[in-house]
């Protein structure tokens, strides 16, 4: 049975951390301590202890500032938290954000939804809509095909199982010919310079998708304002609307408003109450 912290987020146990660390170092030449801290949402000291233990067991090689695989696999994978982990974090906040995002969708609209645990929460709320939806989220596409009358378009490419998204390295595919009024995306983090992501392939995918939309709608819970990465997706002035929850700090609210972004703040508690009332 999964255990939870006081804030409602699941506790990631040592065995699970070790599995994800070994996956990360097996898929990238070197993984830094900072990257693993971002990926697993634990302290630097915990990551260093995990690396030391795995090095002692001969499962990886400890290097300065991080770790590398002893026998790396040849297939390219993505660096970041797996979908099965992210979908359990801040669920009430993500559901409230998704509900507000769906309110921006109109019947007959053409929209783009990038894969992610927050954008995935839009799926059950789109059941009654009839729109054209382009998404690289494998589970979202599967849900809409089975439970809705939306027209669903997916790009060609490789399915990355851990993140449950479809990514293609090719420029000439269905994305290039799809027009959307809005693109809905999440992000790993945000600061005054813009949106951040952890993997260059995800950044490439998101940039191609948002280039096909008139307006960019960013869906992030308030914890993303304190998370960082070394890769930027886009500048703040590319964002039209940002939807977040009421845990946002005053300084982060001021930053978004100074950038002339339409800031929409939702109450996760209200959303939870509505779900309880309708159950």
C-alpha positions as CSV (number, residue, x, y, z in Angstrom):
1,X,0.0,0.0,0.0
2,X,1.4,3.4,-1.0
3,X,2.2,5.8,1.9
4,X,1.6,9.5,1.8
5,X,3.2,12.6,3.2
6,X,1.3,15.1,5.3
7,X,0.7,17.3,2.2
8,X,-1.1,14.3,0.5
9,X,1.8,13.5,-1.9
10,X,3.0,9.9,-2.1
11,X,6.2,8.9,-0.5
12,X,8.7,7.5,-3.0
13,X,10.5,4.6,-1.3
14,X,14.2,3.7,-1.7
15,X,13.5,0.7,-4.1
16,X,11.4,2.9,-6.4
17,X,14.0,5.7,-6.3
18,X,16.8,3.3,-7.2
19,X,14.8,1.9,-10.1
20,X,14.2,5.3,-11.6
21,X,17.8,6.4,-11.0
22,X,19.1,3.3,-12.8
23,X,16.7,4.0,-15.7
24,X,17.9,7.6,-16.0
25,X,21.6,6.8,-15.9
26,X,21.0,3.9,-18.4
27,X,19.4,6.3,-20.9
28,X,21.8,9.3,-20.7
29,X,25.6,9.5,-20.8
30,X,25.7,11.2,-17.4
31,X,22.9,12.3,-15.0
32,X,23.6,15.0,-12.5
33,X,22.5,15.1,-8.9
34,X,20.5,18.3,-9.7
35,X,18.6,16.5,-12.5
36,X,17.8,13.6,-10.2
37,X,16.6,15.9,-7.5
38,X,14.2,17.6,-10.0
39,X,13.1,14.2,-11.3
40,X,12.4,12.5,-8.0
41,X,11.5,15.5,-5.8
42,X,13.8,14.5,-2.9
43,X,16.7,16.2,-1.2
44,X,20.3,16.3,-2.7
45,X,21.5,14.3,0.3
46,X,19.0,11.5,-0.4
47,X,20.2,11.4,-4.1
48,X,23.8,11.3,-3.1
49,X,23.1,8.4,-0.6
50,X,21.2,6.5,-3.3
51,X,24.0,7.0,-5.8
52,X,26.6,5.8,-3.3
53,X,24.5,2.7,-2.5
54,X,24.0,1.8,-6.1
55,X,27.7,2.4,-6.8
56,X,28.7,0.1,-4.0
57,X,26.4,-2.6,-5.4
58,X,28.1,-2.1,-8.8
59,X,24.8,-1.0,-10.5
60,X,26.1,2.3,-11.7
61,X,29.3,4.4,-11.5
62,X,29.5,7.4,-9.3
63,X,31.1,10.4,-10.9
64,X,31.7,14.0,-9.8
65,X,28.3,15.7,-9.5
66,X,26.2,12.7,-10.6
67,X,26.3,9.2,-11.9
68,X,26.7,7.2,-15.1
69,X,25.7,3.7,-16.2
70,X,28.1,0.9,-16.3
71,X,26.3,-0.6,-19.3
72,X,24.1,2.1,-20.8
73,X,21.3,1.1,-23.2
74,X,21.3,2.3,-26.7
75,X,17.7,3.5,-27.1
76,X,17.0,7.1,-26.4
77,X,14.5,7.9,-23.6
78,X,13.4,11.0,-21.8
79,X,14.7,12.5,-18.6
80,X,12.0,13.4,-16.2
81,X,9.4,12.0,-13.8
82,X,7.4,9.1,-15.2
83,X,3.7,9.7,-15.9
84,X,2.7,7.2,-13.2
85,X,4.5,9.4,-10.7
86,X,3.4,12.8,-11.8
87,X,-0.3,11.9,-12.1
88,X,-0.4,11.2,-8.4
89,X,1.0,14.6,-7.4
90,X,-1.3,17.6,-6.6
91,X,-4.3,15.9,-8.1
92,X,-7.0,18.3,-6.8
93,X,-5.1,21.3,-8.1
94,X,-4.6,19.7,-11.5
95,X,-8.3,18.8,-11.7
96,X,-9.3,22.3,-10.9
97,X,-6.9,23.8,-13.4
98,X,-8.1,21.3,-16.1
99,X,-11.7,22.2,-15.5
100,X,-11.0,25.9,-16.0
101,X,-9.0,25.1,-19.2
102,X,-11.9,23.2,-20.7
103,X,-14.1,26.2,-20.1
104,X,-12.0,28.0,-22.7
105,X,-12.9,25.3,-25.3
106,X,-15.8,25.9,-27.7
107,X,-17.9,23.5,-29.7
108,X,-16.3,22.9,-33.1
109,X,-12.9,24.3,-31.9
110,X,-9.6,23.0,-33.0
111,X,-7.2,22.6,-30.1
112,X,-3.8,21.2,-29.3
113,X,-3.1,19.4,-26.0
114,X,0.5,18.5,-25.1
115,X,1.1,15.4,-23.0
116,X,1.4,15.7,-19.3
117,X,-0.4,14.9,-16.0
118,X,-2.2,18.2,-15.7
119,X,-3.4,18.3,-19.3
120,X,-4.5,14.7,-19.0
121,X,-7.0,15.8,-16.4
122,X,-8.9,17.5,-19.3
123,X,-9.8,14.2,-20.8
124,X,-13.0,13.2,-18.9
125,X,-14.2,16.8,-19.1
126,X,-14.1,16.8,-22.9
127,X,-16.5,13.9,-23.2
128,X,-19.4,16.1,-24.1
129,X,-17.5,18.2,-26.6
130,X,-17.2,17.9,-30.4
131,X,-13.9,19.3,-31.4
132,X,-10.7,18.6,-33.4
133,X,-8.1,17.6,-30.9
134,X,-4.4,17.1,-31.8
135,X,-2.5,15.5,-28.9
136,X,0.7,13.6,-28.4
137,X,-0.6,12.2,-25.1
138,X,-1.2,8.6,-25.7
139,X,-3.6,8.0,-22.7
140,X,-5.5,11.2,-23.5
141,X,-6.0,10.2,-27.1
142,X,-7.1,6.7,-26.1
143,X,-9.6,8.1,-23.6
144,X,-11.1,10.6,-26.1
145,X,-11.4,7.9,-28.8
146,X,-13.3,5.6,-26.5
147,X,-15.5,8.1,-24.5
148,X,-16.1,11.1,-26.7
149,X,-17.1,12.2,-30.2
150,X,-14.1,14.5,-30.6
151,X,-12.0,14.1,-33.7
152,X,-8.6,13.0,-32.4
153,X,-5.3,13.5,-34.3
154,X,-2.0,12.1,-33.1
155,X,1.4,12.8,-34.6
156,X,3.6,10.0,-35.9
157,X,6.6,9.0,-33.9
158,X,7.8,6.9,-31.0
159,X,5.7,6.3,-27.9
160,X,7.8,7.0,-24.8
161,X,6.2,4.6,-22.2
162,X,7.4,6.3,-19.0
163,X,6.0,9.7,-20.0
164,X,3.1,8.2,-22.2
165,X,3.8,10.7,-25.0
166,X,4.4,10.4,-28.7
167,X,7.4,12.3,-30.0
168,X,8.8,12.6,-33.6
169,X,12.1,14.0,-34.8
170,X,10.7,14.8,-38.2
171,X,9.5,18.3,-39.2
172,X,7.1,17.2,-42.0
173,X,4.3,15.4,-40.2
174,X,0.7,16.1,-39.3
175,X,1.6,18.8,-36.8
176,X,2.9,21.0,-39.6
177,X,-0.6,21.0,-41.2
178,X,-2.8,21.3,-38.1
179,X,-4.2,24.7,-37.1
180,X,-5.5,25.4,-33.6
181,X,-7.0,28.3,-31.9
182,X,-5.3,27.3,-28.6
183,X,-2.5,25.1,-27.4
184,X,-2.7,23.7,-23.8
185,X,0.7,22.8,-22.3
186,X,2.2,22.1,-18.9
187,X,5.8,22.7,-17.9
188,X,8.3,21.4,-15.3
189,X,9.0,24.9,-14.0
190,X,8.6,28.6,-14.6
191,X,10.5,31.8,-13.6
192,X,10.9,35.4,-14.9
193,X,12.7,34.1,-18.0
194,X,10.0,31.7,-19.1
195,X,8.8,28.1,-19.1
196,X,11.2,25.3,-18.4
197,X,11.4,21.6,-19.3
198,X,13.8,18.8,-18.4
199,X,14.4,17.1,-21.8
200,X,15.3,18.7,-25.2
201,X,13.0,16.3,-27.1
202,X,10.0,17.5,-25.0
203,X,11.0,21.1,-25.7
204,X,11.3,20.4,-29.4
205,X,7.9,18.8,-29.4
206,X,6.2,21.5,-27.4
207,X,7.7,24.3,-29.5
208,X,6.4,22.7,-32.7
209,X,2.9,22.3,-31.2
210,X,2.6,25.8,-29.9
211,X,3.8,27.3,-33.2
212,X,0.6,25.9,-34.8
213,X,-1.8,27.7,-32.3
214,X,-3.1,31.2,-32.1
215,X,-2.9,31.3,-28.3
216,X,-0.8,29.5,-25.7
217,X,-2.5,28.4,-22.5
218,X,-0.2,27.2,-19.8
219,X,-1.5,24.8,-17.1
220,X,0.7,24.5,-14.0
221,X,0.0,24.0,-10.4
222,X,1.6,26.5,-7.9
223,X,4.5,24.2,-7.0
224,X,6.0,24.6,-10.5
225,X,6.9,28.2,-9.6
226,X,9.6,26.8,-7.2
227,X,10.9,24.1,-9.6
228,X,13.9,24.7,-11.9
229,X,15.5,23.2,-15.0
230,X,18.4,24.2,-17.2
231,X,16.4,24.2,-20.4
232,X,13.9,26.8,-21.5
233,X,10.8,26.1,-23.5
234,X,9.6,29.7,-24.3
235,X,9.7,33.2,-22.9
236,X,6.9,34.6,-20.7
237,X,5.7,36.9,-23.5
238,X,4.7,33.9,-25.6
239,X,2.0,33.0,-23.0
240,X,-1.5,34.3,-23.5
241,X,-3.2,32.7,-20.4
242,X,-1.7,30.9,-17.4
243,X,-4.0,28.8,-15.2
244,X,-2.8,27.8,-11.7
245,X,-4.2,27.1,-8.2
246,X,-4.6,29.4,-5.3
247,X,-1.4,28.2,-3.7
248,X,0.5,30.7,-5.9
249,X,2.8,33.1,-3.9
250,X,2.3,36.9,-4.1
251,X,5.7,37.3,-5.8
252,X,4.8,34.8,-8.5
253,X,1.5,36.4,-9.1
254,X,3.2,39.8,-9.5
255,X,5.7,38.3,-11.9
256,X,3.0,36.9,-14.2
257,X,0.9,40.1,-14.1
258,X,4.0,42.2,-15.0
259,X,4.4,40.0,-18.1
260,X,0.9,41.0,-19.1
261,X,-0.3,37.4,-19.0
262,X,-3.9,36.7,-18.4
263,X,-3.6,35.0,-15.0
264,X,-6.5,32.6,-13.9
265,X,-6.4,31.3,-10.4
266,X,-8.6,28.4,-9.4
267,X,-9.5,26.9,-6.0
268,X,-8.6,23.3,-5.7
269,X,-10.8,23.0,-2.5
270,X,-13.8,24.3,-4.4
271,X,-13.2,21.8,-7.2
272,X,-12.9,19.0,-4.7
273,X,-16.1,20.1,-3.0
274,X,-17.9,20.1,-6.4
275,X,-16.7,16.6,-7.2
276,X,-17.9,15.4,-3.8
277,X,-21.3,17.0,-4.3
278,X,-21.7,15.4,-7.8
279,X,-20.5,11.9,-6.7
